Amino acid sequence: MLVWATEFPGSAGKSPDDLIPLAKEWLIGSPYSEWTAAHFSDHPSGAVTHYEAGGQHVAIARVAADGQQWAGIRQVWVERGEREWTTEIVGHAAEDGLWISVRLDCNLLLPGLALPIPKKPYFLKPLFERLGGGFDGILQIGDVPVVLAEDEVDLAASLIRGLARNRLPVVYVSVGRGGQSGADARRLAKWVAGMAHVVVEPSRHFSFALSRQVGGINAYNGEIGIYWPGAVGKPEYFAPRQFRSKVELEREVEGALRLALIGVRPRYEGTWSSVQEALSRVRLEQLRSTGSTEVEKYIAEFDADLGRKQNRLDEAEAEIRRLEAVIRRYQASSTDVSDGVLKRGDEQEYYPGEMRDAVVRVLAVGRASVVPGSHWDNIIDSVLRANPPSSTPEEITADLKAALSKMSKFGSSERKALEAIGFSVEDAGKHAKATYFEDERYMFTIPKTPGDHRSGKNLVSDITRSIFGVN
């Protein structure tokens, strides 16, 4: 069973053959093998060379055919007589450059065993250190995060909306209150190198501007979002409050990527089967060159059979492309469909889960008008039990009180506290204007010098009533 897979462009100027010495170093340095440099020899083109050591089998292949070039490494070993592991590394070069595919299979040899959670093949670490990665659309493959600049909102929007022509997913790391994020972006980038791009937003202000361009689907307030290439599939979100630590959140993101990528159909040219097929074509051409009539008959039949299979494959590929187009049209025409009982509407959330909090709050208050014990009463009760409100409104209210309730004057510390919550603050002479998430419907005038001790408390009350609809 396939348990780990990825495929990505290799660095410009590199060839499939560059993977072979890296693979040898990976095998020799593995604590789970007995490989040494003495086990390996040269690897002629147009052939597969087989090696055995310590119960492990390794095949290394090189082939060039039809203007294309392949190099493949296939390792098979058995873990304690319980699981058979197969790692396949294939490099393929054609007109579109070098592509690298890595696939890991695990077959259970005893009944009742569970599939383990696999780790990313260590081979990828020296690959990025020594060869680097190529460009996947506008992003370079690698093990360091991409930190966006303040003027790159359009770039972030194209990545989130699936318009950047990238084949790997994008892991978007947003900035939370106080400029902090729920993940260590550098560590996460190393963990998911070769699986996804890690992109980091520069500020909360950037997040507000991005939200308007993408209809509020961007991860924000410290949340992590996974966005799939071509906008196929729903984004996945990971809120820091759901995890005990950054490491736990990052592992969850890594696991979600792994499960998604093993379901992606690989380019056929990047599989071990394609290497074997290319080798067969080379050998058949060598046989054809002998001029044997019997060989020619065999080759003719073989070519005819391959032609029929290729036609069926072409038909299947065309059907897949048609269905993908149907899916894209459906997604484009169904933006108003909600994920659950209600349609989402066109209002944006200003913190993750705000819409849910608003609906739950109104249900809790309005429940008093429903006849106790009625079916509707029971429905609402079940919804409220299944959807406990978050603590974010109380946290925002507490921050507002701390900043404004007892202030003697409005200064830099109060300004920073409001900006951390999501306000943009402008100087307006004797007053300041604070706008919640740059939405002019929620603009508040703040006197720089309050008239009395009640001014700050009244202001907090006005703001919370306007934002949350409650006193």
Secondary structure, 3 states (H helix, E strand, C coil): CEEEEEEEEECCCCCHHHHHHHHHHHHHHCCCCCCCHHHCCCCCCCEEEEEEECCEEEEEEEEEECCEEEEEEEEEEEECCCEEEEEEEEEEEECCEEEEEEEEEEEECCCCCCCCCCCCCCCHHHHHHHCCECEECCEECCCCCEECCCCCHHHHHHHHCCCCCCCCCEEEECCCHHHCCCCCHHHHHHHCCCCCEEEECCCHHHHHHHHHHHCCCCCCCCCEEEECHHHCCCCEEECHHHCCCHHHHHHHHHHHHHHHHCCCCCCHHHCHHHHHHHHHHHHHHHHHCCCCHHHHHHHHHHHHHHHHHHHHHHHHHHHHHHHHHHHHHHHHHCCCCCCCCCCCCCCCCCCCCHHHHHHHHHHHHHHHHCCCCCHHHHHHHHHHHHCCCCCHHHHHHHHHHHHHHCCCCCCHHHHHHHHHHCEEEEEECCEEEEEECCCHHHEEEEECCCCCCHHHHHHHHHHHHHHHCCC
